Amino acid sequence: MRRKAATWTLALIGGTEGMWHNLEQAISQNTPEFIEPTGVTHMVGMLGRRVFHFLDNGKQCTTEMPQRSKLDHRTGVPMEIVLYYAPITCALAPFITLTEAVAKFEVRPLNFGKGQHTSPEYLKINPKHKVPLLVVDGEVLSESIAIQIWIARSFPQAKLLPADPWQELQAISLMSWYSGGIHPFLARINSPPRVCDFPGTDESVKKLAAANLMELFKIADDLLAGREFFFDHFTAPDAHFFWCQRRGRQFELDLSKFKHCTEHFERMMQRPSVQKLLAFEKSIQAEFAKAA
Ligand SMILES: N[C@@H](CCC(=O)N[C@@H](CS)C(=O)NCC(=O)O)C(=O)O
């Protein structure tokens, strides 16, 4: 039944994060939706991707949604989110969290094989020549942890960090550990000469890194004992740790002995956000292979 909307503009201009999120979901599902978050706004249908029909005080109206993904809740300005990414890399963690947040974002894949991360254009926006890199309305943000926190704060309804402030810090502590404690050892296995270019030392570098990683994954295994996720529901650290495990497994570290890590990995593999990421990664790898 169609109902009268008194102040429909609230939804588009002064709407809460939650209302906006609902609208975004309605758009992404591309189905007509009735949205009634405040009791004053009633969407009565939707045409195509961005055009809405609604009743405004009983009068049929049509409006076009802003082209961007969501509104900045402080300024009301639309945001455009771009993720620089490369297959296999730790940029998959923010891909997963953005997907979990139902954010609209554009991915710009970099072909490391072709050195696109060291191109003059990319170095201009990220002199560290690394991914992930997030660009929000032209503003650049590097470092996985900062990016994950930004996503969590910008999409609070997705609950990507624990609500309790102390637990939130624990989540940030965990991600710092993945990034500063685990990742560097994975990077050594990936490219031993980056840490030691003495001839014939590659295997030794890899062996030492693997031994360190086994100790670190044991700590993670203990943290995950009896739990589905690091906190009481899926949060950003789960996505970040998924990448650490995946990379370790790709390097053929025997992580199967860590039962809780293995279960976490399998659980993560089932998530639609991870499935979406893996399909995307596959398509980009195929594109890169064609370009090789
Ligand atoms: N501390 C950074 C590390 C990022 C990082 O090392 N990314 C790797 C891929 S996993 C990269 O882009 N490497 C390319 C390079 O070093 O040239 C973060 O957490 O974002």
The ligand as an SDF file (V2000), in Angstrom:
LIG
                    3D

 20 19  0  0  0  0  0  0  0  0999 V2000
   52.2970   -1.6330    5.7270 N   0  0  0  0  0  0  0  0  0  0  0  0
   51.5990   -1.7080    4.4710 C   0  0  0  0  0  0  0  0  0  0  0  0
   52.1940   -2.8440    3.6570 C   0  0  0  0  0  0  0  0  0  0  0  0
   51.6520   -2.8680    2.2520 C   0  0  0  0  0  0  0  0  0  0  0  0
   52.4540   -3.8350    1.3950 C   0  0  0  0  0  0  0  0  0  0  0  0
   53.5440   -4.2600    1.7410 O   0  0  0  0  0  0  0  0  0  0  0  0
   51.8830   -4.1540    0.2440 N   0  0  0  0  0  0  0  0  0  0  0  0
   52.5890   -4.9840   -0.7080 C   0  0  0  0  0  0  0  0  0  0  0  0
   51.6520   -6.0620   -1.2360 C   0  0  0  0  0  0  0  0  0  0  0  0
   51.1520   -7.2030    0.0320 S   0  0  0  0  0  0  0  0  0  0  0  0
   53.0360   -4.1590   -1.8890 C   0  0  0  0  0  0  0  0  0  0  0  0
   52.2720   -3.3480   -2.3900 O   0  0  0  0  0  0  0  0  0  0  0  0
   54.2600   -4.3640   -2.3690 N   0  0  0  0  0  0  0  0  0  0  0  0
   54.7890   -3.6820   -3.5110 C   0  0  0  0  0  0  0  0  0  0  0  0
   56.1290   -3.0820   -3.2440 C   0  0  0  0  0  0  0  0  0  0  0  0
   56.6270   -3.1460   -2.1190 O   0  0  0  0  0  0  0  0  0  0  0  0
   56.7070   -2.5550   -4.1920 O   0  0  0  0  0  0  0  0  0  0  0  0
   50.1040   -1.9350    4.7250 C   0  0  0  0  0  0  0  0  0  0  0  0
   49.7640   -2.6240    5.6890 O   0  0  0  0  0  0  0  0  0  0  0  0
   49.2980   -1.4030    3.9570 O   0  0  0  0  0  0  0  0  0  0  0  0
  1  2  1  0
  2  3  1  0
  2 18  1  0
  3  4  1  0
  4  5  1  0
  5  6  2  0
  5  7  1  0
  7  8  1  0
  8  9  1  0
  8 11  1  0
  9 10  1  0
 11 12  2  0
 11 13  1  0
 13 14  1  0
 14 15  1  0
 15 16  2  0
 15 17  1  0
 18 19  2  0
 18 20  1  0
M  END
$$$$
